[in-house]
Amino acid sequence: MSSAENLLKQYDSQVNAAYRELDENDFPARLWKKDASLWSKDSAQQAAIRNELGWLTVPETMSARVKDLASFADEIRDAGFRDIVLLGMGGSSQSAELFATTFPSAPRYPKLHVLDTTVPEAIRSLDRNIDISKTLFVVASKTGETIETLSHFKSFFERVKVKSSNPAGSHFIAITDPGTRLAAIAKENRFRRVFLNPPDIVGCFAVISYFGLVPAALIGMDVATLMDRAIRMCQSSGGRVRVEENPGVSIGAALGALMNAGRDKLTFIISPPISSFGLWVEQLIAESTAKDGIGIVPVCDEPLVDAKSYGNDRVFVYLKLNNGADAAQDAAFEALKKDGMPTVQITLADKLDLGEEFMRWEIAAATAGAVIGVDPFVQPAVQESKDNTGRILAEFARSKKLPAQTPIAEEGKLALFSDAATADALRGKGDFRAMLGAFMNLTKTGDYFATMAYVSPNPTVDKEIAAIRKAVVERYGVATTFGYGPRCLHSTGQLHKGGPNTGVFIQITQDHRESIPIPGAPYDFARFNQAQYLGDFQSLEAHGRRVIRVHLAGHDTIVALGALRREIVDAIAR
């Protein structure tokens, strides 16, 4: 069982005021009654919210389906499948990614891979590392319309037709809401199984539903115990439990109160064996709280620095796993407490305590939304980027051209692009490094620095970006975030466009040496990927964000990224 310890003394008055207000409004009881008026006074908005609160009771629903999930997993194992590939984006993929990296497959069960990128080199790499004739594809999309997921499906369905002696549909299952286009595709192509998810759950709250539990079951996870832990947190955070003793509501109320007091950078330190929890909780917090120009900025996987380097806009949460703790994290967290930073420590007895944490943080996100005055269950900025991509692809279908961008500076294999306003501010500053430094110096106290890398996910990429983030924290004292594109469009993208205008953004893009067609589409994955980052750039520009793009030319992306890291570190050191 996980336990929590708070050290928020300097903000006791604000936090206790939030607790009292929620108790006076009977928040815990009304939450479990699914009272939509907790988040809006508008009747139409309340009707929409009521249709998004199924996550509160889904643990009980799914507990009744554990035996069926286990039986299906055994069927897949016994059929000889060696690999599972989940095709999804955002909430449909990040829970599966968490399970894939946190829990090894049980003996004889297949290995789980997650494909949530349109970078063709990454798609080709996955293809080379699986035996497609022994692979089950899980096509996951709540709406059934997710363009990346359907494009992946089309591509791999054609590959299975060629490579497998079995009917292609027997290699595919779907997870979607009832009545979607994907459900119809699955029926038409005779998928092995279709899991129809409860439709009253928004994607970022869907981990304890079929979207998370089907992939977990397929690798032989102990889903029954995971669900028992989730139910335990529901009971601990129940409607009769006062806010201060309520583990889910209390942390959400505290985070909302801290955000209102200027502490809006929620920074997670997570024990290495469960570090992938960061990606999941990042998308939950970003999508649920960031809108209407306000929001909590989740910060995950940021390199640790001296406590004196952090700004006074931070709150730190340490998720510490028993028998999996890291000495450097322990020392850093103790230093933060001694420095007077607001901190929360949550200790997990074992990895399956993540079941409790899923529910704790979903309740916390919903509570924080009520405290700061936003609807946690809509993500308008995510749809905006989707619309931009669709518009650019439609124009490409007509003209065979993508929007043109001209670099304002170049250095070796690096090309710097910016919007018109930023270009005017940077011109005349000197060479590539000087312009880069001038852009970085736009960073102010209270900002955050966000890197979105539209490149193939790779441990070396992670290390290079981590070095950039560390240099930025130490130089400017601001929080930093990192996400791979297009994954980030479906998670932190809501924060980037809908949250506060405190972000400083750098897109990193690469040349594509692979050309992978998308059956039935007038563009391939390379063009698709380009349309996504160009569309997102346009969206950031339209919202008045400070943004540049650095393109890594040539076919050695890692070498070019190393050069960019050196340019940034040297530029800000000046």
C-alpha positions in Angstrom: 0.0 0.0 0.0 1.3 3.4 -0.9 1.6 6.2 1.6 2.0 10.0 1.4 3.8 12.6 3.4 3.4 16.4 2.7 5.7 19.2 3.6 3.8 22.4 2.5 4.2 24.4 5.8 4.8 27.8 4.2 1.5 27.4 2.3 -0.5 25.9 5.1 -3.0 28.9 5.1 -3.7 28.6 1.4 -3.9 24.8 1.4 -6.1 24.6 4.6 -8.4 27.3 3.1 -8.9 25.1 0.0 -9.6 22.1 2.2 -12.2 24.0 4.2 -13.9 25.3 1.0 -14.1 21.8 -0.5 -15.4 20.3 2.8 -18.0 23.1 3.1 -19.1 22.3 -0.5 -19.3 18.6 0.3 -16.8 18.0 -2.6 -15.9 14.4 -1.9 -19.5 13.2 -1.7 -20.5 15.2 -4.7 -17.5 13.9 -6.7 -18.6 10.3 -6.2 -22.2 11.2 -7.1 -20.7 12.5 -10.4 -22.0 16.0 -9.8 -20.9 18.0 -12.8 -21.7 21.3 -11.2 -18.4 21.0 -9.3 -16.7 22.2 -12.5 -19.2 24.4 -14.3 -22.4 26.3 -13.7 -23.4 26.1 -17.4 -26.1 23.5 -18.0 -24.8 22.4 -21.4 -21.2 22.1 -20.1 -22.5 20.1 -17.2 -24.2 17.7 -19.5 -21.0 17.1 -21.3 -19.0 16.6 -18.1 -21.5 14.0 -16.8 -20.6 11.9 -19.8 -16.9 12.0 -18.9 -17.0 10.7 -15.3 -17.0 7.0 -15.9 -13.4 6.7 -14.7 -14.6 7.0 -11.1 -16.4 3.7 -11.2 -14.5 1.8 -13.9 -12.2 -0.1 -11.5 -15.3 -2.0 -10.3 -16.5 -2.5 -13.8 -13.1 -3.8 -15.0 -12.6 -6.0 -12.0 -15.6 -8.1 -13.2 -13.8 -8.5 -16.5 -10.4 -9.6 -15.3 -11.0 -13.3 -15.9 -12.1 -12.6 -19.5 -8.9 -10.6 -20.0 -6.8 -13.3 -18.6 -8.5 -15.9 -20.7 -8.0 -13.9 -23.9 -4.3 -13.3 -23.0 -3.8 -17.1 -22.7 -5.5 -17.5 -26.1 -3.0 -15.1 -27.6 0.0 -16.7 -25.9 -1.1 -20.2 -26.9 -1.7 -19.1 -30.5 2.1 -18.5 -30.7 2.2 -14.7 -30.9 5.6 -13.5 -29.8 5.1 -9.7 -30.0 2.2 -7.3 -29.3 2.3 -3.9 -31.1 -0.1 -1.3 -29.7 -1.0 1.3 -32.3 -2.3 4.4 -30.5 -1.7 8.0 -29.4 -2.0 10.0 -26.2 -4.1 8.3 -23.5 -4.5 5.3 -25.8 -0.7 4.6 -25.8 0.9 6.1 -22.7 -0.7 3.7 -20.3 0.5 0.8 -22.5 4.0 2.4 -22.7 4.0 2.5 -18.9 3.2 -1.2 -18.6 5.6 -2.2 -21.3 8.6 -0.5 -19.6 7.6 -1.2 -16.0 6.5 -4.8 -16.0 8.5 -7.5 -18.0 6.4 -10.0 -19.8 5.5 -13.1 -17.8 7.2 -16.3 -19.0 5.8 -17.5 -22.4 3.8 -14.3 -22.9 4.6 -11.9 -25.8 6.6 -8.7 -25.6 4.7 -5.4 -25.8 5.8 -2.6 -28.1 4.1 0.8 -28.5 4.0 2.7 -31.7 3.0 6.3 -31.3 5.1 8.1 -33.8 4.9 8.9 -37.5 8.7 9.2 -37.9 9.2 6.7 -40.7 12.6 5.6 -39.4 11.0 4.6 -36.1 8.3 2.6 -37.9 10.8 0.8 -40.0 12.9 0.0 -36.9 10.0 -1.6 -35.2 9.1 -3.5 -38.4 12.7 -5.0 -38.4 12.5 -6.0 -34.8 9.4 -8.2 -35.0 8.3 -11.2 -36.9 5.1 -9.9 -38.4 3.7 -13.4 -38.9 3.8 -13.9 -35.1 2.7 -10.4 -34.1 -0.7 -9.2 -32.7 -1.6 -5.6 -33.4 -3.8 -3.7 -31.0 -5.4 -0.8 -32.7 -6.5 1.7 -29.9 -8.5 4.8 -30.5 -11.3 6.2 -28.3 -12.9 8.2 -31.2 -12.0 5.6 -33.8 -10.8 8.5 -36.0 -7.2 9.1 -34.8 -5.4 9.7 -38.1 -2.0 8.4 -36.9 -3.5 5.2 -35.5 -5.6 4.5 -38.6 -2.5 5.2 -40.8 -0.5 2.7 -38.8 -3.3 0.1 -39.1 -3.5 0.5 -42.9 0.3 0.1 -43.3 0.6 -3.0 -41.1 -2.6 -4.6 -42.3 -1.1 -4.7 -45.8 2.2 -6.0 -44.5 0.4 -8.8 -42.6 -1.6 -9.8 -45.8 1.8 -10.4 -47.5 3.7 -12.0 -44.7 1.1 -14.2 -42.8 -0.5 -17.4 -43.9 -3.5 -16.7 -41.6 -6.3 -14.2 -42.4 -4.9 -10.7 -41.8 -7.8 -9.9 -39.4 -6.7 -12.6 -37.0 -3.6 -10.5 -36.3 -5.6 -7.5 -35.1 -7.8 -6.5 -32.2 -9.4 -3.1 -31.5 -10.0 -1.0 -28.5 -12.5 1.8 -29.1 -15.8 3.3 -28.0 -19.1 1.8 -29.3 -20.2 2.9 -32.7 -16.9 4.3 -34.0 -15.4 4.1 -37.4 -12.7 1.8 -35.9 -15.4 -0.5 -34.6 -16.8 -0.7 -38.2 -13.3 -1.3 -39.7 -12.7 -4.1 -37.2 -16.0 -5.8 -38.1 -15.4 -5.4 -41.9 -11.9 -6.8 -41.6 -12.8 -9.6 -39.2 -10.5 -8.6 -36.3 -9.9 -11.3 -33.8 -11.5 -9.3 -31.0 -13.1 -5.9 -30.4 -13.0 -4.4 -26.9 -15.7 -1.7 -26.6 -14.7 0.6 -23.9 -17.2 2.4 -21.6 -17.8 5.6 -23.6 -18.0 7.9 -20.6 -14.2 8.1 -20.0 -12.0 10.8 -21.5 -8.7 9.5 -23.0 -6.3 10.8 -20.4 -8.3 9.2 -17.6 -8.6 5.8 -19.4 -5.7 3.8 -17.9 -7.9 1.6 -15.8 -10.1 0.7 -18.7 -9.6 -1.6 -21.7 -7.1 0.9 -23.1 -4.7 0.2 -20.3 -5.8 -3.3 -19.1 -5.9 -5.1 -22.4 -2.1 -4.5 -23.1 -1.3 -5.2 -19.5 -3.2 -8.6 -19.6 -1.5 -9.6 -22.9 1.9 -9.5 -21.3 0.7 -11.7 -18.4 0.5 -8.9 -15.7 -1.3 -9.5 -12.5 -4.2 -7.3 -13.5 -6.4 -8.6 -10.6 -4.1 -7.2 -8.0 -3.6 -3.9 -9.9 -7.4 -3.5 -9.8 -7.6 -4.4 -6.2 -5.1 -1.6 -5.4 -7.1 0.9 -7.5 -10.3 0.0 -5.7 -8.5 0.5 -2.4 -7.6 4.0 -3.3 -11.2 4.7 -4.4 -12.3 3.6 -0.9 -9.6 5.6 0.9 -10.7 8.7 -1.2 -14.4 8.0 -0.7 -17.3 10.5 -0.4 -17.4 10.2 3.4 -13.7 11.0 3.9 -12.9 14.6 4.9 -10.6 16.4 2.5 -7.6 16.5 4.7 -7.6 12.7 5.2 -8.7 12.0 1.6 -5.5 11.0 -0.3 -6.8 11.8 -3.7 -8.9 14.9 -3.0 -6.3 16.4 -0.6 -3.4 16.4 -3.0 -5.5 17.8 -5.8 -6.8 20.6 -3.5 -3.2 21.4 -2.4 -1.9 21.5 -6.0 -4.7 23.8 -7.0 -4.1 26.1 -4.0 -0.3 26.1 -4.7 -0.9 27.0 -8.4 -3.1 29.9 -7.4 -0.2 31.0 -5.1 2.2 30.9 -8.0 3.6 27.4 -7.6 2.5 26.1 -10.9 5.5 23.9 -11.9 4.6 20.4 -10.6 7.9 18.5 -10.7 8.1 14.8 -10.3 11.0 12.8 -9.0 10.3 9.1 -9.7 12.2 5.9 -8.7 13.9 4.5 -11.8 12.0 1.2 -11.9 8.7 3.1 -12.2 10.0 6.2 -14.1 7.5 5.7 -17.0 4.8 6.7 -14.6 6.0 10.2 -15.4 4.9 10.1 -19.0 1.4 9.0 -18.0 0.9 11.5 -15.2 2.4 14.3 -17.4 -0.4 13.9 -20.0 -3.0 13.6 -17.3 -2.0 16.9 -15.6 -1.4 18.8 -18.8 -4.6 17.8 -20.5 -6.8 18.2 -17.4 -5.6 21.5 -15.9 -4.1 23.5 -18.8 -6.8 25.6 -20.5 -8.2 29.1 -20.5 -4.7 30.6 -20.2 -4.0 28.9 -16.9 -2.8 25.5 -15.7 -0.3 23.3 -13.9 2.9 22.6 -15.8 3.9 18.9 -15.1 7.7 18.4 -15.2 9.0 14.8 -15.6 12.4 13.3 -16.2 14.2 16.6 -15.6 17.9 16.1 -14.6 18.5 16.9 -10.9 20.4 20.0 -10.1 21.4 21.9 -7.0 18.4 23.0 -5.0 19.5 26.6 -5.3 18.9 26.5 -9.1 15.2 26.0 -8.8 12.8 28.9 -9.1 10.1 29.7 -6.5 7.4 28.4 -8.8 8.1 24.7 -8.1 6.3 22.0 -6.2 8.1 18.6 -5.9 6.5 15.2 -5.7 8.7 12.2 -5.0 7.3 8.8 -5.9 9.6 6.5 -4.1 9.5 2.7 -4.7 10.6 0.5 -1.8 13.6 -1.6 -3.0 13.9 0.5 -6.1 14.9 3.9 -4.6 17.9 5.9 -6.0 20.4 7.3 -3.6 20.9 10.5 -5.7 17.2 11.1 -5.8 17.0 10.6 -2.0 19.7 13.1 -1.5 18.3 15.7 -3.9 14.8 15.4 -2.3 16.3 15.9 1.2 18.1 19.0 -0.1 14.8 20.4 -1.5 13.1 19.9 1.9 15.9 21.6 3.7 15.7 24.5 1.2 12.1 25.0 2.1 10.6 23.8 -1.2 7.0 22.5 -1.0 7.3 18.8 -1.2 5.1 15.6 -1.3 6.6 12.1 -0.9 4.6 9.1 -1.8 6.1 5.7 -1.0 5.0 2.6 -3.0 5.4 -0.8 -1.5 5.8 -2.5 -4.9 5.1 -1.8 -8.5 1.5 -2.9 -8.4 0.8 0.0 -6.0 0.7 2.0 -9.3 -3.0 0.9 -9.3 -3.5 3.2 -6.3 -1.5 6.0 -7.9 -3.6 5.9 -11.1 -6.7 6.6 -9.0 -5.0 9.0 -6.7 -3.8 11.2 -9.5 -7.0 11.0 -11.5 -8.9 12.2 -8.5 -6.3 14.8 -7.8 -6.4 16.2 -11.4 -10.2 16.4 -11.3 -10.0 18.2 -7.8 -7.3 20.6 -9.0 -9.4 21.5 -12.0 -12.3 22.4 -9.6 -10.0 24.5 -7.4 -8.5 26.5 -10.2 -11.8 26.8 -12.1 -11.3 24.8 -15.3 -13.1 21.8 -16.9 -10.7 18.9 -16.6 -12.4 16.8 -19.3 -11.9 18.8 -22.5 -8.8 19.3 -24.6 -9.6 21.9 -27.3 -5.9 22.6 -28.1 -5.3 18.9 -28.9 -8.0 19.1 -31.6 -6.6 22.3 -32.9 -3.3 20.7 -33.8 -5.2 17.8 -35.4 -7.2 20.2 -37.5 -4.0 22.0 -38.6 -2.4 18.8 -39.7 -5.5 17.8 -41.6 -5.6 21.2 -43.4 -1.9 20.9 -44.4 -2.3 17.4 -45.7 -5.4 18.3 -47.7 -3.5 21.1 -49.3 -0.6 18.7 -50.0 -3.1 16.3 -51.7 -4.0 19.2 -54.1 -0.7 20.9 -54.7 1.9 18.2 -53.7 3.6 20.9 -51.6 4.0 21.5 -47.9 4.2 25.0 -46.4 7.6 26.5 -47.1 9.8 27.8 -44.3 13.1 29.6 -45.0 15.9 29.3 -42.4 17.1 32.5 -40.8 20.5 31.0 -39.9 22.5 27.8 -40.6 25.5 26.1 -39.0 26.8 22.9 -40.5 23.9 20.4 -40.5 21.7 22.7 -38.4 19.1 25.1 -39.8 17.2 27.6 -37.6 13.6 28.6 -38.4 11.3 31.0 -36.6 8.0 32.8 -37.0 8.0 36.3 -38.4 8.0 38.2 -35.1 10.8 36.2 -33.6 12.8 36.4 -36.9 12.7 40.2 -36.7 13.9 40.1 -33.1 16.8 37.7 -33.9 18.1 39.2 -37.1 21.1 41.3 -36.6 22.2 39.4 -33.5 25.0 37.6 -35.4 25.6 34.0 -36.4 23.6 30.9 -35.7 24.9 30.6 -32.2 24.2 34.2 -31.4 20.7 34.0 -32.7 20.1 30.8 -30.7 21.4 32.5 -27.6 19.2 35.6 -28.2 16.2 33.3 -28.5 17.1 31.5 -25.3 17.5 34.8 -23.5 13.9 35.5 -24.1 13.3 33.1 -21.2 12.1 34.9 -18.0 11.6 34.0 -14.4 8.4 31.9 -14.1 8.7 30.5 -17.7 9.2 26.9 -18.7 11.4 25.6 -21.6 9.8 23.0 -23.7 11.6 20.8 -26.3 9.5 18.8 -28.8 11.7 16.4 -30.8 10.1 15.0 -34.0 12.9 12.4 -34.3 13.1 8.7 -33.7 12.9 7.9 -30.0 16.4 6.8 -28.9 18.3 6.6 -25.5 21.0 8.8 -27.0 18.4 11.4 -27.9 17.2 11.3 -24.3 20.7 11.9 -23.0 21.4 14.9 -25.4 18.0 16.5 -24.5 18.7 15.9 -20.8 22.0 17.8 -21.1 20.2 20.7 -22.7 17.6 20.7 -20.0 20.2 20.7 -17.2 22.0 23.6 -18.8 18.8 25.6 -19.1 17.7 25.0 -15.5 21.1 26.0 -14.2 21.4 29.1 -16.4 17.8 30.5 -16.2 16.3 28.7 -13.1 13.2 27.7 -15.1 11.4 24.4 -15.4 12.0 22.3 -18.5 9.9 19.7 -20.3 10.6 17.3 -23.2 8.4 15.2 -25.4 8.7 13.3 -28.7 6.5 14.5 -31.5 3.9 13.7 -32.5 3.2 12.0 -29.2 3.3 15.4 -27.4 0.5 16.8 -29.6 -1.8 14.4 -27.8 -0.7 15.2 -24.3 1.4 18.3 -23.4 0.1 20.0 -26.6 -2.9 21.0 -24.6 -0.7 22.8 -22.1 1.5 24.4 -24.9 -1.5 26.1 -26.6 -4.2 26.2 -23.9 -2.2 26.9 -20.8 -0.4 30.0 -19.6 1.8 31.9 -22.2 4.9 31.1 -20.2 6.5 28.5 -22.5 9.6 28.9 -24.6 9.5 26.3 -27.3 12.1 24.6 -29.5 11.0 22.1 -32.1 13.7 19.7 -33.3 13.1 18.0 -36.7 15.1 15.6 -38.9 15.5 14.6 -42.5 13.8 11.3 -43.5 15.8 8.6 -45.3 12.8 6.2 -45.3 9.7 6.4 -47.4 6.8 4.4 -46.0 3.5 4.7 -48.0 0.2 4.9 -46.3 -2.3 2.8 -48.3 -5.1 5.0 -49.7 -3.4 8.3 -48.8 -1.8 10.7 -51.2 1.2 11.2 -48.8 3.6 8.9 -46.9 4.7 8.9 -43.3 7.5 11.4 -43.9 5.1 14.0 -45.3 2.6 13.2 -42.6 5.3 13.8 -39.9 6.3 17.1 -41.6 2.7 18.2 -41.7 2.3 17.6 -38.0 5.3 19.6 -36.9 4.5 22.4 -39.3 0.9 22.5 -38.2 1.9 22.6 -34.5 4.4 25.4 -35.2 1.6 27.4 -36.9 -0.6 26.7 -33.8 2.0 27.9 -31.4 2.6 31.0 -33.5 -1.1 31.7 -33.6 -1.2 31.6 -29.8 1.7 34.1 -29.6 4.1 31.6 -28.2 7.9 32.1 -28.4 9.0 29.3 -30.7 11.8 28.2 -33.1 12.5 25.1 -35.0 15.9 23.6 -35.6 16.2 21.1 -38.4 18.9 18.4 -38.3 20.0 17.8 -41.9 21.6 14.6 -43.2 21.1 11.0 -42.2 23.0 11.0 -38.9 20.5 12.6 -36.6 22.4 11.7 -33.4 25.6 13.5 -34.6 23.5 16.6 -35.6 21.7 16.6 -32.3 25.0 16.5 -30.4 26.1 19.5 -32.4 22.8 21.3 -31.5 23.4 20.5 -27.8 26.8 22.0 -27.9 25.5 25.1 -29.7 22.8 25.7 -27.1 25.0 25.0 -24.1 27.7 27.3 -25.5 25.2 30.0 -26.5 23.6 30.3 -23.0 27.0 30.1 -21.3 27.8 33.4 -22.9 
